[in-house]
Amino acid sequence: METMGLTTFETIAVWLVLGIAILGLIYAVFLRRQILREDKGTAEMQEVWDAIRQGADAYLSRQLRTILPFIVLLTILLFLSVYIVEPTPEAMERFAGRSEETIRLIVGFGRAIGFIFGASFSLTVGQIGMRMAVQGNVRVAAAARTSFRNALKIAYRAGTITGMLTDGLGLFGGTILFVYFGKAAPDALLGFGFGGTLLALFMRVGGGIFTKAADVGADLVGKVEQGMAEDDPRNAAVIADLVGDNVGDCAGMAADIFESYEVTIVSGLILGIALTAITGHIEWILYPLLVRGIGVLASIVGTYLVKGQSDGRGDAMAAIFKGFLTSAAISVVMFGLVAFFYMKGVPGGWWRPFLSTTAGVLLAIVIDRLTDYFTGSHAKPVEEIKKSTESGPATTILSGLGVGYESSVWSAVVIAITIGGALLIYSGMPAAQFVTAGSPFTAGVIQVTFVLYGVAMTGIGMLTLTGNNVAMDSFGPIVDNANGIGEMAGLDEDARQIMADLDAVGNTTKAITKGIAIGSAVIAAVSLFGSFITDVTRIDPEALASGIRVSEPLVFIGLLLGGALPWLFSSLAIKSVSRAAGLMVAEVRRQFRLPGILEGTVKPDYRRAVTISTVAAQRDLINLALIAILVPVAVGLLLRVEALGGFQAGIILSGQLLAVFMSNAGGAWD
């Protein structure tokens, strides 16, 4: 960092951001201690909880054994990649005075260490977050016997632990790499982002296969064939179903959002370094870090304010959304102050980066409301689906498909408007004045770099509320599990009603968070796409001199292949769920045929059902991971860089539409 020419104020600011990241982690530890002091309830409740805990631990241990070989192999490959992808000019400048081979080794270690940081931090978020969700669920069930307020507070704060781990570790990793590598940080940050992405793939997809296989198996045999209640203890798959809620909606989603958090900071810093090289102003690099630091502080305040005031179901959603809006308001005010006092000297004025980050916060709120409109229990689209159930399953399916397709369109429109806003904000930049002799950047490329920096800052602004978003998502499986524990332990009617009300709110918060996760992933992908174009231009100014033109056959081929990949991936994932669910159905039926199970005199073998989902999820995950890693590499090597650009664009468009459709159609049906 000493080679970057930072002022004393800027140096202090960077260390302050690092301190804020640590503060977020300390807040998570503080909440953990609070949660663990709460009562765990009756012996019956703890017995059910212990079965869930053992199932969760078994899944996490099996997943870790599956992931570790990939982490080791890819760490080695990233270290060796320095002999294929040369160190950046900034790396040569940062470590000037050392031999070229020494610089290669430093950069190679940087990429490998960055990858280990990203992978291990993502794994930590998922594993610790899921374990705290499991610790929280029984305590929520116990608190529901006394008051709605206590149950809400425990559930939300247990979820906040995962949120602050996501916030704190993401900011800590990005900042510590920047502190050491300075302008050469992109070399290490690419490894950091890739590590988070890989673990998000494993935890999100693996968790999804596990939870849906258990869910389908439990419901088809228990509810449909035997007419049992949701969490009837006679159903062998019921514990696997409860474990699956934590695996998919807590560990998986946290890793997913952590990946977007990493990718936006990586792309923001890469584009910021490019703008620093173009304009000579280092503020472009530091502003993303300052914004992220503001986000951690805002999330601490907003999440701590979530407390119920009365015993009404609507009060829970109101309290959660109030905390969300409080964090948003604090963030916007602080963005304005930091931009005004620190960014006023940059070309174009302080208001451009301020508007970009504020647009991200507004985008999160709009997607929140949009998702709630399409999936909320009292929303018009859901009411129409409910009405269609009177006609039968066919019309119910058709209505849900229609809602999912429509929601995809509006989500795409909102994101398009946001990207258009970034274009509008930076459209007046005097790009031509920054063109210099010998520079790889033309006026057109410089203009695009400004716009894409705006998009990256929009993504960073959107994920400013990461602590709140992940807390909202983890709240869902925690109260769902608490409701299941209450039913299986036979709690009184008042406590069951409190948990049922919280569970209904949890279903809404999960759907909302999925929408925000998808939207942030799209913005992150667009900004990373921008950093891809910038890096290619710097390495080979002629490679994309005319842009990525769809009229070029290779680009169009890449576009088609990229558009098809999310469908292939989804197809294989759904087939995996189907196979695993079939095994689960067979196992539950087998156990129902055993003497005493249906009568309730003999307990089912819950562990066997958990094992079936765990093994199936990890077995099929390997193929999905290989497709996600190898196909882009193959396109780049076989069809050149232009086709790879088209490939990425195809994935972004197709993946966004498909993801929103699946999420909102499923959320509305649910």
C-alpha positions as CSV (number, residue, x, y, z in Angstrom):
1,M,0.0,0.0,0.0
2,E,3.0,2.3,0.6
3,T,3.6,2.4,-3.2
4,M,0.2,3.9,-4.0
5,G,0.8,7.4,-2.8
6,L,-2.0,7.4,-0.3
7,T,-2.4,10.5,1.9
8,T,-2.3,10.1,5.7
9,F,-6.1,10.4,5.7
10,E,-6.5,7.7,3.1
11,T,-4.2,5.3,4.9
12,I,-6.2,5.8,8.1
13,A,-9.4,5.3,6.2
14,V,-8.2,1.9,4.9
15,W,-7.2,0.7,8.3
16,L,-10.5,2.0,9.7
17,V,-12.4,-0.1,7.1
18,L,-10.4,-3.1,8.2
19,G,-11.4,-2.3,11.8
20,I,-15.0,-2.0,10.8
21,A,-14.9,-5.5,9.3
22,I,-13.5,-6.8,12.5
23,L,-16.2,-4.9,14.4
24,G,-18.8,-6.8,12.3
25,L,-17.3,-10.1,13.4
26,I,-17.2,-9.0,17.0
27,Y,-20.9,-8.2,16.8
28,A,-21.6,-11.7,15.5
29,V,-19.7,-13.2,18.4
30,F,-21.7,-10.9,20.8
31,L,-25.0,-12.1,19.3
32,R,-23.8,-15.7,19.5
33,R,-23.2,-15.4,23.2
34,Q,-26.6,-13.9,23.7
35,I,-28.3,-16.7,21.8
36,L,-26.5,-19.5,23.6
37,R,-27.6,-18.1,27.0
38,E,-31.3,-18.6,26.1
39,D,-33.4,-21.6,27.3
40,K,-33.5,-24.7,25.1
41,G,-36.9,-25.8,26.4
42,T,-38.2,-29.2,27.5
43,A,-36.5,-32.6,27.1
44,E,-38.9,-33.5,24.3
45,M,-37.9,-30.3,22.4
46,Q,-34.2,-31.0,22.9
47,E,-34.6,-34.5,21.7
48,V,-36.0,-33.3,18.4
49,W,-33.4,-30.6,18.2
50,D,-30.6,-33.0,18.8
51,A,-31.7,-35.1,15.8
52,I,-31.7,-32.0,13.6
53,R,-28.3,-31.0,15.0
54,Q,-26.8,-34.4,14.3
55,G,-28.2,-34.4,10.8
56,A,-26.8,-31.0,10.1
57,D,-23.4,-31.9,11.4
58,A,-23.4,-35.1,9.3
59,Y,-24.2,-33.1,6.2
60,L,-21.6,-30.5,6.8
61,S,-18.9,-33.1,7.5
62,R,-19.7,-35.0,4.3
63,Q,-19.7,-31.8,2.3
64,L,-16.4,-30.7,3.7
65,R,-14.8,-34.0,2.7
66,T,-16.2,-33.6,-0.9
67,I,-15.0,-30.0,-1.2
68,L,-11.5,-30.2,0.2
69,P,-9.9,-32.1,-2.8
70,F,-11.3,-29.4,-5.1
71,I,-9.9,-26.6,-3.0
72,V,-6.4,-28.2,-2.9
73,L,-6.3,-28.9,-6.6
74,L,-7.6,-25.4,-7.7
75,T,-5.2,-23.7,-5.2
76,I,-2.3,-25.4,-7.0
77,L,-3.7,-24.5,-10.5
78,L,-4.2,-20.9,-9.5
79,F,-0.6,-20.7,-8.3
80,L,0.6,-22.2,-11.6
81,S,-1.7,-19.9,-13.6
82,V,0.9,-17.1,-13.3
83,Y,2.9,-18.9,-16.1
84,I,-0.1,-18.7,-18.4
85,V,-1.7,-15.4,-17.4
86,E,1.1,-12.9,-16.9
87,P,1.2,-10.6,-13.8
88,T,-0.5,-7.2,-14.4
89,P,1.6,-4.1,-15.1
90,E,0.5,-2.9,-11.6
91,A,2.0,-6.0,-10.1
92,M,5.3,-5.3,-11.9
93,E,5.2,-1.7,-10.6
94,R,4.2,-2.8,-7.0
95,F,7.1,-5.2,-6.7
96,A,9.6,-3.2,-8.8
97,G,13.2,-3.9,-8.0
98,R,12.7,-7.7,-7.8
99,S,13.4,-10.2,-10.5
100,E,10.7,-11.2,-12.9
101,E,10.7,-14.7,-11.5
102,T,10.3,-13.4,-8.0
103,I,7.4,-11.3,-9.0
104,R,5.8,-14.3,-10.7
105,L,6.1,-16.3,-7.4
106,I,4.6,-13.4,-5.4
107,V,1.7,-13.0,-7.7
108,G,1.2,-16.8,-7.9
109,F,1.1,-17.1,-4.1
110,G,-1.3,-14.1,-4.1
111,R,-3.7,-15.8,-6.4
112,A,-3.5,-19.0,-4.4
113,I,-3.9,-17.3,-1.1
114,G,-6.7,-15.1,-2.4
115,F,-8.5,-18.3,-3.5
116,I,-8.0,-19.9,-0.1
117,F,-9.3,-16.8,1.6
118,G,-12.4,-16.7,-0.6
119,A,-13.1,-20.4,-0.3
120,S,-12.4,-20.7,3.5
121,F,-14.4,-17.5,4.3
122,S,-17.4,-18.7,2.3
123,L,-17.2,-22.1,3.9
124,T,-17.0,-20.4,7.3
125,V,-20.0,-18.3,6.6
126,G,-22.0,-21.4,5.6
127,Q,-20.9,-23.8,8.3
128,I,-21.0,-21.5,11.3
129,G,-24.1,-19.7,10.1
130,M,-25.9,-23.1,9.7
131,R,-24.8,-24.3,13.1
132,M,-26.0,-21.1,14.7
133,A,-29.3,-21.4,12.9
134,V,-29.6,-24.9,14.4
135,Q,-28.7,-23.6,17.8
136,G,-31.3,-20.8,17.4
137,N,-34.3,-22.9,16.3
138,V,-34.9,-24.8,19.6
139,R,-34.5,-21.5,21.6
140,V,-37.1,-19.8,19.4
141,A,-39.5,-22.7,20.1
142,A,-38.8,-22.4,23.8
143,A,-39.3,-18.6,23.7
144,A,-42.6,-18.9,21.9
145,R,-44.0,-20.4,25.1
146,T,-43.6,-17.0,26.8
147,S,-44.0,-14.2,24.2
148,F,-44.0,-13.4,20.5
149,R,-41.5,-10.6,21.0
150,N,-38.8,-12.9,22.5
151,A,-39.3,-15.5,19.8
152,L,-38.9,-12.9,17.1
153,K,-35.8,-11.3,18.6
154,I,-34.0,-14.7,19.1
155,A,-34.9,-15.9,15.6
156,Y,-33.8,-12.7,13.9
157,R,-30.6,-12.3,15.9
158,A,-29.6,-15.9,15.3
159,G,-30.0,-15.1,11.6
160,T,-28.0,-11.9,12.0
161,I,-25.0,-13.9,13.1
162,T,-24.8,-15.4,9.6
163,G,-25.4,-11.9,8.0
164,M,-22.6,-10.3,10.0
165,L,-20.2,-13.1,9.2
166,T,-21.0,-12.6,5.5
167,D,-20.4,-8.8,5.8
168,G,-17.4,-8.9,8.1
169,L,-15.4,-11.7,6.4
170,G,-16.2,-10.4,2.9
171,L,-14.9,-6.9,3.7
172,F,-12.0,-8.2,5.8
173,G,-10.7,-10.5,3.0
174,G,-11.0,-7.8,0.2
175,T,-9.4,-5.1,2.4
176,I,-6.5,-7.2,3.7
177,L,-5.5,-8.3,0.1
178,F,-5.7,-4.6,-0.9
179,V,-3.5,-3.5,2.0
180,Y,-0.7,-5.9,1.0
181,F,-1.0,-5.9,-2.8
182,G,-2.0,-2.3,-3.4
183,K,-2.5,-1.6,-7.1
184,A,-1.6,-5.2,-7.8
185,A,-4.7,-6.4,-5.8
186,P,-6.6,-7.6,-8.9
187,D,-4.2,-10.5,-9.2
188,A,-5.1,-11.7,-5.8
189,L,-8.7,-10.5,-5.8
190,L,-9.5,-12.7,-8.8
191,G,-8.5,-15.7,-6.7
192,F,-10.6,-14.4,-3.8
193,G,-13.7,-14.1,-6.0
194,F,-13.2,-17.5,-7.6
195,G,-12.9,-19.1,-4.2
196,G,-16.1,-17.6,-3.0
197,T,-17.9,-18.6,-6.2
198,L,-16.8,-22.2,-6.1
199,L,-17.9,-22.6,-2.5
200,A,-21.2,-20.9,-3.3
201,L,-21.8,-23.4,-6.1
202,F,-21.1,-26.4,-3.8
203,M,-23.1,-25.1,-0.8
204,R,-26.0,-23.5,-2.7
205,V,-26.6,-26.3,-5.3
206,G,-25.7,-29.2,-2.9
207,G,-27.9,-27.7,-0.3
208,G,-30.7,-27.3,-2.8
209,I,-30.5,-30.9,-3.9
210,F,-30.6,-32.1,-0.2
211,T,-33.5,-29.9,0.9
212,K,-35.7,-30.5,-2.1
213,A,-35.2,-34.3,-2.0
214,A,-36.1,-34.4,1.6
215,D,-39.0,-32.0,1.2
216,V,-40.5,-34.0,-1.7
217,G,-40.0,-37.3,0.0
218,A,-41.5,-36.2,3.2
219,D,-44.6,-34.5,1.6
220,L,-45.4,-37.1,-1.1
221,V,-45.6,-40.0,1.3
222,G,-46.4,-38.3,4.6
223,K,-48.9,-35.7,3.4
224,V,-50.3,-37.0,0.2
225,E,-50.3,-40.8,0.8
226,Q,-50.9,-41.0,4.5
227,G,-52.7,-37.7,5.2
228,M,-50.2,-36.7,8.0
229,A,-49.4,-33.2,9.2
230,E,-46.4,-31.2,8.0
231,D,-44.0,-32.3,10.7
232,D,-45.5,-35.6,12.0
233,P,-42.8,-37.4,14.0
234,R,-43.9,-40.8,12.4
235,N,-42.5,-39.6,9.1
236,A,-38.9,-40.8,8.6
237,A,-38.1,-37.9,6.3
238,V,-39.3,-35.1,8.6
239,I,-35.9,-34.6,10.3
240,A,-34.1,-34.6,6.9
241,D,-36.7,-32.0,5.8
242,L,-35.9,-29.8,8.8
243,V,-32.1,-30.2,8.2
244,G,-32.7,-29.4,4.6
245,D,-34.2,-26.0,5.4
246,N,-31.0,-25.0,7.1
247,V,-28.7,-26.6,4.4
248,G,-30.4,-24.8,1.5
249,D,-31.9,-21.6,2.9
250,C,-29.2,-20.8,5.5
251,A,-25.8,-22.2,4.5
252,G,-26.5,-22.2,0.8
253,M,-28.0,-18.7,0.5
254,A,-25.4,-17.2,2.8
255,A,-22.6,-18.6,0.6
256,D,-24.5,-17.4,-2.5
257,I,-24.8,-13.8,-1.2
258,F,-21.2,-13.9,0.0
259,E,-20.1,-14.8,-3.5
260,S,-22.0,-11.7,-4.9
261,Y,-20.5,-9.6,-2.1
262,E,-17.0,-10.7,-3.1
263,V,-17.5,-10.4,-6.8
264,T,-18.8,-6.8,-6.6
265,I,-15.9,-5.7,-4.5
266,V,-13.5,-7.5,-6.8
267,S,-15.0,-5.9,-9.9
268,G,-15.2,-2.5,-8.2
269,L,-11.6,-2.5,-7.3
270,I,-10.4,-3.7,-10.7
271,L,-12.4,-1.0,-12.5
272,G,-11.3,1.5,-9.9
273,I,-7.7,0.7,-10.6
274,A,-8.3,1.1,-14.3
275,L,-9.9,4.5,-13.7
276,T,-6.9,5.4,-11.5
277,A,-4.6,4.5,-14.3
278,I,-6.7,6.6,-16.7
279,T,-7.4,9.7,-14.5
280,G,-4.6,9.7,-11.9
281,H,-7.2,9.8,-9.0
282,I,-6.8,7.0,-6.4
283,E,-10.2,7.9,-5.0
284,W,-11.8,5.5,-7.5
285,I,-10.2,2.6,-5.7
286,L,-10.8,3.5,-2.1
287,Y,-14.5,4.6,-2.5
288,P,-15.8,1.0,-2.8
289,L,-14.0,0.0,0.4
290,L,-15.4,3.0,2.3
291,V,-18.9,2.2,1.0
292,R,-18.6,-1.4,2.2
293,G,-17.5,-0.2,5.6
294,I,-20.5,2.0,5.9
295,G,-22.7,-1.0,5.0
296,V,-21.3,-3.0,8.0
297,L,-22.0,-0.2,10.4
298,A,-25.5,0.4,9.0
299,S,-26.4,-3.3,9.2
300,I,-25.2,-3.5,12.9
301,V,-27.6,-0.7,13.8
302,G,-30.5,-1.9,11.6
303,T,-30.4,-5.5,12.7
304,Y,-30.2,-4.7,16.4
305,L,-33.4,-2.6,16.1
306,V,-35.5,-5.5,15.0
307,K,-37.8,-6.2,18.0
308,G,-41.5,-7.0,18.1
309,Q,-43.7,-4.6,20.0
310,S,-46.9,-6.7,20.2
311,D,-48.2,-10.2,19.6
312,G,-49.4,-9.8,16.0
313,R,-48.0,-11.6,12.9
314,G,-47.9,-8.4,10.9
315,D,-45.7,-6.8,13.5
316,A,-42.9,-9.3,12.7
317,M,-42.7,-8.2,9.1
318,A,-43.1,-4.6,10.0
319,A,-40.2,-4.8,12.5
320,I,-37.9,-6.6,10.1
321,F,-38.6,-4.1,7.3
322,K,-38.2,-1.2,9.7
323,G,-34.7,-2.5,10.5
324,F,-34.0,-2.9,6.7
325,L,-35.1,0.7,6.0
326,T,-33.1,2.1,8.9
327,S,-29.9,0.5,7.5
328,A,-30.8,1.8,4.1
329,A,-31.3,5.4,5.3
330,I,-28.1,5.4,7.3
331,S,-26.2,4.1,4.3
332,V,-27.5,6.7,1.9
333,V,-26.7,9.6,4.3
334,M,-23.2,8.3,4.9
335,F,-22.7,7.7,1.2
336,G,-23.5,11.3,0.6
337,L,-21.1,12.6,3.3
338,V,-18.2,10.4,2.1
339,A,-18.7,11.2,-1.5
340,F,-19.0,15.0,-0.9
341,F,-15.9,15.3,1.3
342,Y,-13.7,12.7,-0.4
343,M,-14.8,12.4,-4.0
344,K,-15.3,16.0,-4.9
345,G,-12.0,16.2,-6.7
346,V,-12.6,13.3,-9.1
347,P,-13.5,14.0,-12.7
348,G,-17.2,14.4,-13.2
349,G,-17.9,15.4,-9.6
350,W,-18.8,13.6,-6.3
351,W,-22.5,13.2,-7.2
352,R,-21.9,10.5,-9.8
353,P,-20.4,7.9,-7.5
354,F,-23.0,8.9,-4.8
355,L,-25.9,8.4,-7.2
356,S,-24.5,5.0,-8.3
357,T,-24.3,3.6,-4.8
358,T,-27.7,5.1,-3.8
359,A,-29.2,3.5,-6.9
360,G,-28.0,0.1,-5.6
361,V,-29.8,0.7,-2.2
362,L,-33.0,1.7,-4.0
363,L,-32.7,-1.4,-6.3
364,A,-32.6,-3.6,-3.2
365,I,-35.7,-2.0,-1.9
366,V,-37.5,-2.2,-5.2
367,I,-36.7,-5.9,-5.7
368,D,-37.8,-6.5,-2.1
369,R,-41.2,-5.0,-2.8
370,L,-41.4,-6.6,-6.3
371,T,-40.7,-10.1,-4.9
372,D,-43.2,-9.5,-2.1
373,Y,-45.8,-8.5,-4.6
374,F,-45.4,-11.8,-6.6
375,T,-44.9,-14.1,-3.6
376,G,-46.5,-12.5,-0.5
377,S,-49.3,-14.6,1.0
378,H,-51.9,-11.8,0.5
379,A,-50.6,-10.5,-2.8
380,K,-52.9,-10.4,-5.9
381,P,-50.9,-13.0,-7.9
382,V,-50.9,-15.5,-5.1
383,E,-54.6,-14.9,-4.5
384,E,-55.2,-15.8,-8.2
385,I,-53.2,-19.0,-7.8
386,K,-55.3,-19.8,-4.7
387,K,-58.5,-19.3,-6.6
388,S,-57.2,-21.5,-9.5
389,T,-56.8,-24.4,-7.0
390,E,-60.6,-24.7,-7.1
391,S,-60.4,-25.9,-10.7
392,G,-57.7,-28.5,-10.0
393,P,-53.9,-29.1,-10.2
394,A,-53.6,-28.2,-13.9
395,T,-54.9,-24.6,-13.5
396,T,-52.9,-24.2,-10.4
397,I,-49.7,-25.1,-12.3
398,L,-50.6,-22.9,-15.2
399,S,-51.3,-19.9,-12.9
400,G,-48.0,-20.4,-11.1
401,L,-46.1,-20.6,-14.4
402,G,-47.7,-17.3,-15.5
403,V,-46.8,-15.6,-12.3
404,G,-43.2,-16.8,-12.6
405,Y,-42.8,-15.7,-16.2
406,E,-44.3,-12.2,-15.5
407,S,-42.1,-11.7,-12.5
408,S,-39.0,-12.4,-14.6
409,V,-40.0,-9.7,-17.1
410,W,-40.4,-7.0,-14.4
411,S,-37.2,-8.0,-12.6
412,A,-35.3,-7.7,-15.9
413,V,-36.9,-4.3,-16.6
414,V,-35.9,-3.0,-13.1
415,I,-32.3,-4.2,-13.6
416,A,-32.2,-2.8,-17.1
417,I,-33.4,0.6,-15.8
418,T,-30.7,0.4,-13.1
419,I,-27.9,-0.3,-15.6
420,G,-29.4,2.5,-17.9
421,G,-29.2,4.8,-14.9
422,A,-25.5,4.1,-14.5
423,L,-25.1,4.9,-18.3
424,L,-27.0,8.1,-17.8
425,I,-25.0,9.2,-14.7
426,Y,-21.7,8.7,-16.4
427,S,-22.7,9.6,-20.0
428,G,-21.4,13.2,-19.7
429,M,-17.8,12.2,-18.7
430,P,-15.2,13.9,-20.9
431,A,-13.5,10.6,-21.8
432,A,-11.5,12.1,-24.7
433,Q,-9.4,14.2,-22.5
434,F,-7.9,11.1,-20.8
435,V,-6.7,9.5,-24.0
436,T,-2.9,9.5,-23.9
437,A,-0.2,8.4,-26.4
438,G,0.7,4.7,-25.9
439,S,-2.3,4.0,-23.7
440,P,-4.4,0.9,-24.6
441,F,-7.6,2.9,-23.7
442,T,-9.4,4.7,-26.5
443,A,-12.1,7.3,-25.7
444,G,-14.8,4.7,-26.2
445,V,-13.2,2.2,-23.9
446,I,-12.7,4.9,-21.3
447,Q,-16.4,5.9,-21.5
448,V,-17.5,2.3,-21.1
449,T,-15.1,1.9,-18.1
450,F,-16.7,4.8,-16.3
451,V,-20.2,3.4,-17.0
452,L,-19.2,-0.1,-15.8
453,Y,-17.6,1.4,-12.7
454,G,-21.0,2.9,-12.0
455,V,-22.7,-0.5,-12.5
456,A,-20.1,-2.0,-10.1
457,M,-20.9,0.7,-7.5
458,T,-24.6,0.0,-7.9
459,G,-23.9,-3.6,-7.0
460,I,-21.8,-2.6,-4.1
461,G,-24.5,-0.2,-2.9
462,M,-27.2,-3.0,-3.3
463,L,-25.2,-5.3,-1.1
464,T,-24.5,-2.6,1.5
465,L,-27.5,-4.2,3.3
466,T,-25.9,-7.7,3.2
467,G,-26.1,-8.1,7.0
468,N,-29.9,-7.4,6.8
469,N,-30.5,-9.5,3.7
470,V,-28.8,-12.6,5.1
471,A,-30.4,-12.2,8.5
472,M,-33.8,-12.1,6.8
473,D,-33.1,-15.2,4.8
474,S,-31.7,-17.2,7.8
475,F,-34.7,-16.1,9.8
476,G,-36.9,-18.3,7.5
477,P,-35.3,-21.7,8.2
478,I,-34.9,-20.9,11.9
479,V,-38.6,-20.3,12.5
480,D,-39.6,-23.1,10.2
481,N,-37.5,-25.5,12.3
482,A,-38.9,-24.0,15.5
483,N,-42.4,-24.7,14.2
484,G,-41.4,-28.3,13.4
485,I,-39.9,-28.8,16.9
486,G,-43.0,-27.3,18.5
487,E,-45.3,-29.7,16.6
488,M,-43.1,-32.8,17.2
489,A,-42.7,-31.9,20.9
490,G,-46.4,-31.3,21.4
491,L,-46.3,-27.7,22.6
492,D,-49.4,-25.8,23.6
493,E,-51.7,-24.1,21.1
494,D,-50.6,-20.5,21.9
495,A,-47.0,-21.3,21.4
496,R,-47.8,-23.2,18.2
497,Q,-49.7,-20.2,16.8
498,I,-46.8,-17.8,17.5
499,M,-44.4,-20.1,15.7
500,A,-46.9,-20.6,12.8
501,D,-47.2,-16.8,12.5
502,L,-43.4,-16.4,12.5
503,D,-43.1,-19.2,10.0
504,A,-45.5,-17.4,7.6
505,V,-43.3,-14.3,7.8
506,G,-40.2,-16.4,7.3
507,N,-41.6,-17.8,4.0
508,T,-42.0,-14.2,2.8
509,T,-38.5,-13.1,3.9
510,K,-36.9,-16.1,2.2
511,A,-38.6,-15.3,-1.0
512,I,-37.6,-11.6,-0.8
513,T,-34.0,-12.5,-0.1
514,K,-33.9,-14.9,-3.1
515,G,-35.0,-12.0,-5.3
516,I,-32.3,-9.7,-3.9
517,A,-29.7,-12.5,-4.2
518,I,-30.6,-13.0,-7.9
519,G,-30.6,-9.3,-8.6
520,S,-27.3,-8.7,-6.9
521,A,-25.8,-11.7,-8.8
522,V,-26.9,-10.2,-12.1
523,I,-25.4,-6.7,-11.2
524,A,-22.2,-8.5,-10.0
525,A,-22.0,-10.5,-13.2
526,V,-22.4,-7.4,-15.3
527,S,-19.8,-5.5,-13.4
528,L,-17.4,-8.4,-13.5
529,F,-18.1,-8.6,-17.3
530,G,-17.0,-5.0,-17.4
531,S,-13.7,-5.8,-15.6
532,F,-13.2,-8.7,-18.1
533,I,-13.5,-6.2,-21.0
534,T,-11.2,-3.8,-19.3
535,D,-8.5,-6.4,-18.5
536,V,-8.6,-7.8,-22.0
537,T,-8.2,-4.3,-23.5
538,R,-5.2,-3.6,-21.3
539,I,-3.5,-6.9,-22.3
540,D,-4.4,-6.7,-26.0
541,P,-5.8,-3.4,-27.1
542,E,-6.8,-4.9,-30.5
543,A,-8.7,-7.9,-29.1
544,L,-11.9,-6.1,-28.5
545,A,-11.1,-2.9,-30.4
546,S,-14.6,-2.9,-32.0
547,G,-16.4,-4.2,-29.0
548,I,-18.2,-7.5,-28.7
549,R,-20.4,-7.6,-31.8
550,V,-23.3,-10.0,-32.0
551,S,-23.0,-10.0,-35.8
552,E,-19.6,-11.8,-35.5
553,P,-20.3,-15.6,-35.9
554,L,-18.0,-16.6,-33.0
555,V,-19.6,-14.1,-30.7
556,F,-23.1,-15.3,-31.6
557,I,-22.0,-18.9,-31.0
558,G,-20.7,-18.0,-27.6
559,L,-24.0,-16.1,-26.9
560,L,-26.0,-19.3,-27.8
561,L,-23.8,-21.6,-25.7
562,G,-23.9,-19.2,-22.8
563,G,-27.7,-18.9,-23.0
564,A,-28.1,-22.6,-23.0
565,L,-25.8,-23.4,-20.1
566,P,-28.2,-22.3,-17.2
567,W,-30.8,-24.6,-18.7
568,L,-28.4,-27.5,-18.9
569,F,-27.3,-26.8,-15.3
570,S,-30.9,-26.5,-14.1
571,S,-31.9,-29.7,-15.9
572,L,-29.1,-31.7,-14.3
573,A,-29.9,-30.2,-10.8
574,I,-33.6,-31.1,-11.1
575,K,-32.8,-34.6,-12.3
576,S,-30.6,-35.0,-9.2
577,V,-33.4,-33.9,-7.0
578,S,-35.8,-36.3,-8.7
579,R,-33.4,-39.3,-8.2
580,A,-32.8,-38.4,-4.6
581,A,-36.5,-37.8,-3.9
582,G,-37.3,-41.2,-5.4
583,L,-34.9,-42.9,-3.0
584,M,-36.4,-40.9,-0.1
585,V,-39.9,-41.9,-1.1
586,A,-38.9,-45.6,-1.2
587,E,-37.3,-45.3,2.2
588,V,-40.2,-43.6,3.9
589,R,-42.6,-46.2,2.4
590,R,-40.4,-49.0,3.6
591,Q,-40.3,-47.6,7.2
592,F,-44.1,-47.2,7.2
593,R,-44.4,-50.9,6.5
594,L,-42.5,-51.7,9.7
595,P,-44.6,-52.6,12.7
596,G,-45.3,-49.8,15.1
597,I,-44.2,-46.9,12.9
598,L,-47.7,-45.7,11.8
599,E,-49.1,-46.5,15.2
600,G,-46.5,-44.2,16.8
601,T,-45.2,-46.8,19.2
602,V,-41.8,-47.2,17.4
603,K,-39.6,-44.2,16.3
604,P,-38.5,-44.1,12.6
605,D,-34.9,-44.2,11.6
606,Y,-34.4,-40.5,10.9
607,R,-30.6,-40.8,10.4
608,R,-31.0,-43.1,7.4
609,A,-33.2,-40.6,5.6
610,V,-30.7,-37.8,6.3
611,T,-27.9,-40.1,4.9
612,I,-29.8,-40.7,1.7
613,S,-30.2,-36.9,1.0
614,T,-26.6,-36.2,2.0
615,V,-25.0,-38.9,-0.3
616,A,-27.2,-38.0,-3.2
617,A,-26.5,-34.2,-3.0
618,Q,-22.7,-34.7,-2.9
619,R,-22.6,-37.4,-5.6
620,D,-24.3,-35.3,-8.2
621,L,-22.7,-32.1,-7.2
622,I,-19.3,-33.1,-8.7
623,N,-20.6,-33.2,-12.2
624,L,-22.4,-29.8,-11.9
625,A,-19.2,-28.2,-10.5
626,L,-17.1,-29.6,-13.4
627,I,-19.6,-28.2,-15.9
628,A,-19.5,-24.7,-14.3
629,I,-15.7,-24.6,-14.2
630,L,-14.7,-26.3,-17.4
631,V,-17.2,-25.1,-20.0
632,P,-16.2,-21.4,-19.8
633,V,-12.5,-22.4,-20.0
634,A,-13.2,-24.6,-23.1
635,V,-15.1,-21.7,-24.8
636,G,-12.3,-19.3,-24.2
637,L,-9.6,-21.7,-25.4
638,L,-11.4,-23.1,-28.4
639,L,-13.4,-20.0,-29.7
640,R,-11.2,-17.1,-28.5
641,V,-11.9,-14.1,-26.3
642,E,-14.7,-12.6,-28.4
643,A,-16.7,-15.8,-28.1
644,L,-16.0,-15.9,-24.3
645,G,-17.5,-12.4,-24.0
646,G,-20.6,-13.4,-25.9
647,F,-20.8,-16.6,-23.7
648,Q,-20.8,-14.5,-20.5
649,A,-23.5,-12.2,-21.9
650,G,-25.6,-15.2,-22.7
651,I,-25.3,-16.6,-19.3
652,I,-26.2,-13.3,-17.6
653,L,-29.4,-12.8,-19.6
654,S,-30.6,-16.4,-19.7
655,G,-29.6,-17.1,-16.1
656,Q,-31.3,-14.0,-14.7
657,L,-34.7,-14.8,-16.4
658,L,-34.6,-18.5,-15.5
659,A,-33.6,-17.8,-11.9
660,V,-36.3,-15.3,-11.2
661,F,-38.9,-17.5,-12.9
662,M,-38.0,-20.5,-10.8
663,S,-37.7,-18.6,-7.5
664,N,-40.9,-16.6,-7.8
665,A,-43.1,-19.3,-9.3
666,G,-42.0,-21.7,-6.5
667,G,-42.4,-18.9,-3.9
668,A,-45.9,-18.2,-5.1
669,W,-46.9,-21.8,-5.1
670,D,-45.4,-22.3,-1.7
